[in-house]
Amino acid sequence: MPPRVFVGVGRQGYGSRRAMRIDPTIGAVELTGPVAGVFDLAARKARMLDGSWDRSRGAPVFTVEGKYTTRGWTEWTQGFAYGLPILAFDATGETDLLEMGRRNTLKYMAQHVSHVGVHDHGFNNLSTYGNLRRLMREGRMAHDPWEMAFYEMAIKASAAVQAARWTRIAGGGGYIYSFNGPHSLFVDTMRTLRILGLAHQLGHVLMGENDARISLFDRLIEHALATARFVVFYGESSHHYDVRGRTAHEAIFNVNDGSFRCRSTQQGYSPFSTWTRGLAWAVLGFAEELEFLRQIGESRGVAEIEKAARATAGHYIDDCSALDGVPYWDDGAPGLAAMPGWKTRLANPFNDHEPVDSSAAAIAAQGLLRLGRYLGQAGDRYGRAGLTIARTLFAEPYLATDEDHEGLLLHSIYHRPNGWDHVPKDRKIPCGESSMWGDYHAVELALLIHRLSGGARYYTFFDM
């Protein structure tokens, strides 16, 4: 039997050459036109999906031949479907988009607030209740005290439910466990646990046995540190595949004594390669937590979280992206062996070997922008990398300009190992399709750039 191929996974597989070609002069203002185009398309696509989607099927997840369909482990994309028109309203002022998101949030999102089986509360409920509350606080929609109280109660309850999914780690600390069970820490959760931060700002706590008051902030910090310690590599150990900034999808613990056992993956190629959307969740999650900690004047955990943020951002830019900043779905995907020099060329969504993942690029770009702003002059490279990626994504072949296609961002990948993604006729790999999380994060990226370019209030999940 031939040896298993891991392309670019071991230390010897990574060179010092920068893979991504970052535009050293690009600024947010230069993307004003492309960003406006994203909002125009997003508004049209949101109206199309709202009018065509059969809600009895559950949440829209990804497209097949340009039409949204449902498939998933949980209903984790519902909030993205309703949050996208809210974000589009934020930029365009088109009130029917606001009412669409508001109506659907009120009617369909309550079950996600009290969902005890998932780690996705920040995805679903900050995208909806959180964005609506933010717009009301910013004066973008009429202030109503009872409506504000409704949004805040949803955020508080959702954060407490998520925080209750808690596994203790040997030696102290713990983590919010994934839907796989108490043994499982997912890298994705770095972006969902932010709802604990906002609920903490609102003065909320999780009430436990014997009326114990459990700090949501403590759980946020402890989860972030567990992710940094057990999911992220730093090139500092004897592990053969220890490359600085590499992330595993999952860390596995022995729930009997809280000891760390191993790394694993659900959606990546292997535990010892980088599933690039998982890496992107880490880049964005760590960057946002740093912004939050600075806002509330907290130093606890900052040094370790910043180390993780720098490592994961550097790994994305230097090792995982193609020349234009778009990655393939996993940097160890075996088909990359048939694409020598892939990092020296533009990503090719139409190759015959391995799919790209534009959703990973959209998520990572926002994280790079936020980290760059957080670090100031020292973060210039990260910020310009984020803008460079955005420029790539906000044009063809990534922007879905076809009016009949229900998606917005093309060439997104959901679950390559399970074979869930659509392979078009006469093609060998998935391409040409969209995902609800990819579309949402493309619009969220556009909104961040829109606000940066216009000097408007900086967009955050927390109160400033």
C-alpha positions in Angstrom: 0.0 0.0 0.0 1.5 3.4 -0.9 2.1 5.9 1.9 -0.7 8.4 2.7 -0.1 11.7 1.1 -0.1 14.9 3.2 0.7 17.8 0.9 2.5 20.7 2.7 1.6 19.4 6.2 4.9 18.5 7.8 7.5 21.1 8.8 9.4 20.4 5.6 6.4 21.2 3.5 6.3 24.9 4.2 8.8 27.4 2.7 9.5 30.9 4.0 8.2 32.4 0.8 5.0 34.4 1.2 2.2 32.6 -0.7 -0.3 35.4 -0.9 0.4 38.4 -3.1 -0.8 41.3 -0.8 -1.4 44.7 -2.4 0.7 47.0 -0.3 -1.2 50.1 -1.3 -4.8 49.0 -1.1 -7.2 50.9 1.1 -10.9 50.5 2.1 -11.9 53.4 -0.1 -10.7 51.7 -3.2 -13.3 49.0 -2.7 -16.3 51.4 -2.5 -17.6 50.3 -6.0 -17.2 46.5 -5.4 -18.8 46.8 -2.0 -21.8 48.7 -3.4 -22.1 45.9 -6.0 -22.2 43.3 -3.2 -25.0 45.1 -1.3 -27.0 45.5 -4.5 -26.7 41.8 -5.3 -27.3 40.8 -1.7 -30.5 42.7 -1.5 -31.9 41.1 -4.7 -30.8 37.6 -3.6 -32.3 38.0 -0.1 -35.7 39.0 -1.6 -35.5 36.1 -4.0 -34.8 33.5 -1.3 -37.4 35.0 1.1 -40.0 34.6 -1.6 -39.1 31.1 -2.8 -38.0 29.2 0.3 -40.3 26.6 1.8 -39.7 27.0 5.5 -41.2 23.6 6.2 -37.9 22.2 4.8 -35.8 23.8 7.6 -33.0 26.3 7.1 -31.4 26.9 3.7 -27.8 25.6 3.8 -26.2 25.5 0.3 -27.2 25.7 -3.3 -27.5 22.9 -5.8 -27.5 24.1 -9.4 -28.1 27.6 -8.1 -31.1 26.9 -5.9 -30.8 26.8 -2.1 -31.5 23.4 -0.4 -31.2 22.1 3.1 -28.7 19.7 4.5 -26.9 19.8 7.8 -26.2 18.4 11.2 -28.2 21.1 12.9 -30.1 24.2 11.8 -27.0 26.4 12.3 -27.6 28.5 9.2 -31.0 29.9 10.0 -29.7 33.1 11.5 -27.5 33.8 8.5 -30.5 33.6 6.2 -32.4 36.2 8.3 -29.3 38.2 9.3 -28.2 38.8 5.7 -31.0 41.2 4.8 -30.6 43.0 8.1 -26.9 43.7 7.1 -28.0 44.7 3.6 -30.4 47.2 5.1 -27.6 48.5 7.3 -25.7 49.6 4.1 -28.6 50.4 1.8 -31.3 51.8 4.0 -33.9 49.8 2.1 -36.5 49.3 4.8 -38.2 46.2 3.3 -34.9 44.3 4.0 -35.1 45.3 7.6 -38.7 44.3 7.9 -37.9 40.9 6.3 -35.1 40.2 8.8 -37.2 41.5 11.7 -40.3 39.5 10.8 -38.5 36.3 10.3 -36.5 36.7 13.5 -39.6 37.2 15.5 -41.4 34.3 13.9 -38.7 31.6 13.5 -35.7 32.2 15.8 -37.0 31.6 19.3 -36.2 27.9 19.1 -32.6 28.8 18.5 -32.4 30.9 21.7 -33.3 27.8 23.8 -31.5 25.2 21.7 -29.6 23.1 24.2 -28.0 20.8 21.6 -25.6 23.1 19.8 -22.6 25.3 20.1 -23.8 27.7 17.4 -25.7 30.4 19.4 -23.4 33.2 18.3 -24.0 32.3 14.7 -27.8 32.2 14.8 -28.7 34.8 17.4 -26.1 37.5 17.1 -26.8 37.5 13.3 -30.5 38.3 14.1 -31.3 39.5 17.5 -27.8 41.0 17.9 -27.8 43.0 14.7 -31.4 44.3 15.3 -30.4 45.5 18.7 -27.3 47.1 17.3 -29.2 49.0 14.7 -31.7 50.2 17.3 -28.8 51.4 19.5 -27.3 53.2 16.5 -30.5 55.0 15.7 -30.9 53.2 12.4 -34.4 52.0 13.4 -37.0 53.5 15.7 -36.3 52.9 19.3 -38.9 50.9 21.2 -38.1 50.0 24.9 -40.0 46.7 24.8 -38.6 45.7 21.5 -35.1 46.4 22.8 -35.8 44.4 25.9 -37.0 41.5 23.7 -33.7 41.5 21.8 -31.7 41.7 24.9 -33.6 38.9 26.7 -33.0 36.7 23.6 -29.2 37.4 23.7 -29.0 36.8 27.5 -30.8 33.5 27.3 -28.9 32.3 24.3 -25.6 33.1 25.9 -26.5 31.2 29.1 -27.7 28.2 27.2 -24.4 28.1 25.2 -22.3 28.7 28.3 -24.1 25.7 30.1 -22.5 23.3 27.5 -19.4 23.1 29.7 -16.6 20.5 30.2 -13.9 21.1 32.8 -10.3 20.5 31.8 -7.7 18.9 34.1 -5.7 21.5 35.8 -8.3 24.2 35.5 -10.4 25.9 32.9 -12.8 24.4 30.4 -14.6 24.7 27.1 -18.0 25.0 25.5 -18.4 21.6 24.0 -19.7 21.0 20.4 -22.8 19.1 19.3 -20.6 16.0 19.1 -20.8 15.8 22.9 -18.9 16.8 26.1 -15.6 15.3 24.8 -15.4 17.6 21.8 -14.0 21.1 21.4 -14.6 22.6 17.9 -12.5 25.4 16.5 -15.7 26.9 15.0 -16.9 27.9 18.5 -14.2 30.7 18.6 -16.7 32.7 16.6 -19.9 31.7 18.3 -18.8 32.2 21.9 -18.8 36.0 21.4 -22.5 36.1 22.4 -21.2 35.4 25.9 -19.3 38.7 25.7 -22.3 40.8 24.8 -24.5 39.1 27.4 -21.8 39.8 30.0 -21.9 43.5 29.0 -25.6 43.4 29.5 -25.0 42.2 33.1 -26.1 38.6 32.7 -24.8 35.5 34.4 -25.6 31.8 34.1 -27.3 30.5 37.2 -26.2 27.0 38.3 -27.0 24.5 41.0 -27.6 26.0 44.4 -28.0 29.4 42.8 -24.3 29.5 41.9 -23.6 32.6 39.7 -21.4 31.5 36.8 -19.6 34.3 35.0 -20.2 34.3 31.2 -17.0 36.3 30.8 -15.0 33.7 32.7 -16.3 31.0 30.3 -15.6 33.1 27.3 -11.9 33.6 28.3 -11.4 30.0 29.4 -12.8 28.6 26.1 -10.7 31.0 24.1 -7.6 29.9 26.0 -8.5 26.2 25.6 -8.8 26.7 21.9 -5.5 28.5 21.7 -3.8 25.7 23.7 -5.3 22.5 22.3 -6.4 23.4 18.8 -3.7 25.8 17.6 -0.1 24.8 16.8 2.9 27.1 17.3 5.9 25.3 15.8 7.2 24.8 19.3 6.7 21.1 20.0 8.1 17.8 18.9 4.9 16.9 17.1 5.8 16.0 13.5 3.1 18.2 12.0 3.6 21.1 14.3 3.5 24.1 12.0 3.0 27.6 13.4 -0.7 28.6 13.1 -2.0 25.3 12.0 -5.4 24.4 13.5 -7.2 21.2 14.0 -10.9 21.1 13.6 -11.5 19.4 16.9 -9.7 18.6 20.2 -10.8 15.5 22.1 -10.8 15.2 25.9 -11.4 12.4 28.4 -14.5 13.5 30.2 -13.9 11.3 33.2 -10.8 13.3 34.3 -10.7 16.3 31.8 -7.4 15.3 30.3 -6.6 16.1 26.7 -6.3 13.1 24.4 -5.9 14.0 20.8 -6.8 16.2 17.9 -9.4 15.1 15.4 -11.5 16.4 12.5 -15.0 16.2 11.2 -14.8 18.3 8.0 -11.1 18.5 7.3 -8.9 16.0 5.4 -7.1 14.9 8.6 -6.3 15.9 12.2 -2.8 16.8 11.0 -3.7 19.2 8.1 -5.5 22.5 8.2 -9.1 22.6 7.3 -9.1 26.1 6.0 -12.6 27.2 7.1 -11.7 26.1 10.6 -8.6 28.2 10.4 -10.7 31.1 9.2 -13.1 30.7 12.2 -10.0 30.9 14.5 -8.6 34.0 12.7 -11.8 35.9 13.0 -12.8 34.6 16.5 -9.5 35.5 18.1 -9.4 38.9 16.5 -12.9 39.8 17.7 -12.1 38.6 21.2 -9.1 40.9 21.3 -11.2 43.8 20.2 -13.7 43.0 22.9 -11.1 42.6 25.7 -9.6 46.0 24.8 -13.0 47.6 24.8 -13.8 46.4 28.4 -10.3 47.1 29.6 -9.5 43.5 30.4 -5.9 42.1 30.2 -6.6 38.5 31.3 -5.7 36.1 28.5 -4.7 38.9 26.0 -1.1 37.8 25.5 -2.0 34.2 24.7 -5.0 35.1 22.5 -2.9 37.6 20.6 -0.2 34.9 20.1 -2.9 32.6 18.6 -4.4 35.4 16.5 -1.0 36.2 15.0 -0.1 32.6 14.4 -3.3 31.6 12.7 -3.4 34.8 10.6 0.2 34.2 9.5 -0.5 30.6 8.6 -3.5 31.6 6.5 -1.5 34.1 4.5 1.8 32.3 4.2 0.9 28.7 4.0 -2.8 28.1 3.1 -3.9 30.7 0.5 -3.2 30.8 -3.2 -1.7 33.9 -4.7 -5.0 35.8 -4.6 -5.8 35.0 -1.0 -8.4 32.3 -1.7 -7.6 28.8 -0.1 -8.4 25.3 -1.2 -10.6 23.5 1.3 -7.8 21.9 3.2 -4.0 22.5 2.9 -3.4 18.7 3.1 -6.0 17.7 0.6 -4.4 14.8 -1.4 -5.4 16.2 -4.8 -3.1 19.2 -4.3 -0.2 16.8 -5.1 -1.4 16.9 -8.7 -1.3 20.7 -8.6 2.4 21.5 -8.0 3.0 25.2 -7.3 -0.7 25.9 -6.5 0.4 28.6 -4.0 2.2 30.5 -6.7 -0.9 30.9 -8.9 -4.4 32.3 -8.5 -6.8 29.9 -7.0 -8.7 27.9 -9.6 -12.3 26.9 -8.7 -12.6 24.9 -11.9 -9.6 22.6 -11.5 -10.1 18.8 -11.6 -8.5 17.9 -8.3 -9.6 19.9 -5.2 -12.2 22.6 -4.6 -11.4 26.0 -3.2 -13.5 27.4 -0.4 -14.5 31.0 -0.9 -16.4 31.0 2.4 -13.1 30.4 4.3 -11.7 33.4 2.4 -14.6 35.7 3.4 -14.4 34.7 7.0 -10.6 35.0 7.2 -10.6 38.4 5.4 -12.8 40.0 8.1 -10.5 38.5 10.8 -7.4 39.9 9.1 -9.0 43.3 8.8 -9.9 43.3 12.5 -6.5 42.0 13.6 -4.8 44.6 11.5 -6.8 47.4 13.0 -6.3 46.0 16.5 -2.5 45.9 16.1 -2.2 49.3 14.5 0.9 49.9 12.4 2.2 46.5 13.3 -0.8 45.0 11.8 -0.7 46.7 8.4 0.2 43.5 6.5 -2.9 41.7 8.0 -5.2 44.6 7.2 -4.1 44.9 3.6 -4.3 41.1 3.2 -7.9 41.3 4.2 -8.7 44.0 1.7 -6.8 42.1 -1.0 -8.9 39.0 -0.4 -12.1 41.1 -0.4 -11.2 42.6 -3.8 -10.8 39.1 -5.1 -14.1 37.8 -3.7 -16.2 40.9 -4.8 -15.7 40.1 -8.5 -16.2 37.2 -10.8 -15.6 34.3 -10.7 -16.6 34.5 -7.0 -19.5 37.0 -7.1 -22.7 35.3 -8.3 -23.9 37.9 -10.9 -26.3 35.4 -12.5 -29.8 36.7 -11.6 -31.2 33.1 -11.5 -28.6 31.9 -9.0 -30.0 32.2 -5.4 -26.5 32.4 -3.9 -24.2 35.4 -3.6 -20.7 34.0 -3.1 -19.7 31.2 -5.4 -17.4 28.3 -4.9 -18.2 27.6 -1.2 -17.6 24.1 0.3 -19.5 22.6 3.1 -18.4 19.0 3.9 -15.9 17.5 1.4 -15.3 14.2 3.3 -19.0 13.5 3.4 -19.5 14.4 -0.2 -22.3 16.8 0.5 -21.3 19.4 -2.0 -22.7 19.4 -5.5 -20.5 18.4 -8.4 -21.8 19.9 -11.7 -22.2 17.8 -14.8 -18.9 17.2 -16.7 -16.9 18.4 -13.6 -14.8 16.4 -11.2 -15.0 18.5 -8.1 -17.7 20.7 -6.4 -17.7 24.3 -7.8 -20.1 27.1 -8.7 -22.3 26.8 -5.6 -23.0 29.0 -2.6 -23.6 28.5 1.2 -25.6 30.5 3.6 -22.6 31.2 5.9 -20.5 32.2 2.9 -23.1 34.6 1.7 -23.6 36.1 5.1 -20.0 36.6 5.8 -19.4 38.1 2.4 -22.0 40.7 3.3 -20.6 41.2 6.8 -17.1 41.7 5.3 -18.6 44.3 2.8 -20.3 46.1 5.7 -17.1 46.3 7.7 -15.3 47.8 4.7 -18.2 50.1 3.9 -18.0 51.5 7.4 -14.2 51.8 7.4 -14.2 53.6 4.0 -16.9 56.1 5.0 -15.6 56.9 8.5 -18.8 55.5 10.1 -19.0 53.8 13.4 -16.9 50.7 13.6 -18.9 47.5 13.3 -18.6 45.2 16.3 -20.7 42.5 18.1 -20.2 44.3 21.4 -21.2 47.7 22.8 -18.7 50.5 22.3 
